[in-house]
Amino acid sequence: MHAIIALSSLLLETELTPEQRVMIETVLKSSNVLAALINDVLDLSRLEDGSLELEMGKINLHGVLGEVIELIKPIASVKKLPITLILAPDLPTHAIGDEKRLMQTLLNVVGNAVKYTKEGYVSIRASVAKPESLQDWRPPEFYPASSDGHFYIRVQ
């Protein structure tokens, strides 16, 4: 994986057509995400023994969602599936959370949406989940209580 990242970086320093540049940039971004996923798989023992710690930091939610779409767009294009991102007006631009794990989760969900959609389109909608919409079959303790400044993001 490190060789793919290094070679892609070197290739970006050469003369490329705009289309080739976009493709190589996508390969580079995807390789970095895959490298992070591989590292997480290797660290699976942390999850199993309960020592997994989230890496909290400032997240540009709009940026992360946009980047996920840009990474998945070439795959959707091959399948001739238009893909759109709709951000609700109430969705904050920034939040505090674990950006890497948010990105991984979104890539998995959006990637599966594209993978299992045979025709039509894929539309991703992100909004702040309203408290009443958090109720489902799971027991109440499944959802930590919201407090000032905290919110749940709903991605559909």
N, C-alpha and C positions, 0 to 999 in steps of 0.2 A: 504494500500500500504506500509505503514511504517512497518507493521508486516511482510510482505513478504520480504522486504529488510533486516530486522533484522534477521529473521529466516534463510534466504539464507546465510547471513554472518556467522551465527553460524554454519550452516551446512558445510560451507567451512573449518571450523576448525576441522572437523572430518575426519576419514579415508574414502576416496572415491576412486573409480576406476578412471582412467584418463577420461573415457567417462562421468562418473557421474560429475566429477569436471567441465568439459567443459559445461555440461548442466546447472549446478547450477550457474556457472559464467555468462552464457547467461541469465538465469532467473534474476540474480542480476543486470546485465547491463540493461536489458529490463525494469525491475522494476524501476530503477533510471530514465530512459528516460520517462517512463509512469508517474512517480511522477512529473517530470518536466512539462509534457504535462497537467496534471491535474491542476497544479499550474497556468499554462498559461490560461487554460479555466476559472479558477476562477478569473483571472485578465483581462478577456475579456473587462471589462468596460473601461480599459485604452485605448484599441484600439478604442472603440466606441467614447470616448470623445476626442480622438486625443492626449492623453498624453503618449502613448507608446514610450518608449525610448529604443533604441538598446544598448546592453551592449558590447561596442567595446573593443576588446582585440586581442592579438596575437593568431592566429589560425594555427595549423598544418593541412593544407588542406589534405595532403596525409594521415595523421593519422585519421582525421575525416571520410574521404571516406572509409578507410580500416575498421574502427570501424562499420560503417553502414553496410558494407558487412558482417562482422562477426556476427552482430546482426540478420541480415536477413537470413543468410546461413542456420540455422537449419530449418526454415520454408520452404525454397527452397528445402532443402534435403528431407523433408517429401513429397513434390510434385514431387520429382525426377527431379528437374530442376537445371542443373549446373548454377552457377552464377559467373561471372567474373568482374573484375574491370580493366579498361584500363586507365592509366593516361598518358596524352600527355606529350611529353618531355618539352613543353613550360610552363606547369603548375607549378607555383612556389610551393615550399614545404610549405612556410608560407605566411600568409596574415593577414591583420587587418580586423576584422569584429565581428559579433555576433555569436560565436560558437554554443551556445545553439539553436538559431533559425535556423542556417544553418543545424545542426544535425536533428532538427525536420522536416525541409522541405525535406531533403534527405531521412530520414526514411519513410516519407509519400510517396514520389515518388517511391523509390525502393520497399517499401512494396506493393504499388499498382501494380507495374510491376510484382512482384511475384504472388500476389493475382489473377491478371487477365490473367496470362499466363498459358494456359492449358497444353501445351507440347512444347518441344524445349529447349530453354535456355534463360537466362536473362544476358545481357551484359551491364554494366554501363561504359560509357566513359566520362571522365572529361577533359576539355581543357580550354584554354583562348579563349573567344569568340572574333572573329575578328569584327571590327566596321561595316563592310558591312553586317555581318550576324545578326546584331541587328535590322535591318530594318524589320518591319512587318506592319501589319494593324493599329497598335496603333499610336497615334499622337506623334511627336518628343518629346514633353514635358514629355512623359511617361518615357523616359530614361534620367537620369541625365547625364550631360556631363562628359566624362572621362577627367582626368587630369593626370599629371605626377605621376607615381607610382600606379595609380588606374587601375583596370581591371575588366571585367565581367567574371565570371566562367560559362561555359556551361556544363551542365550535361545532357547526353542523355541516 
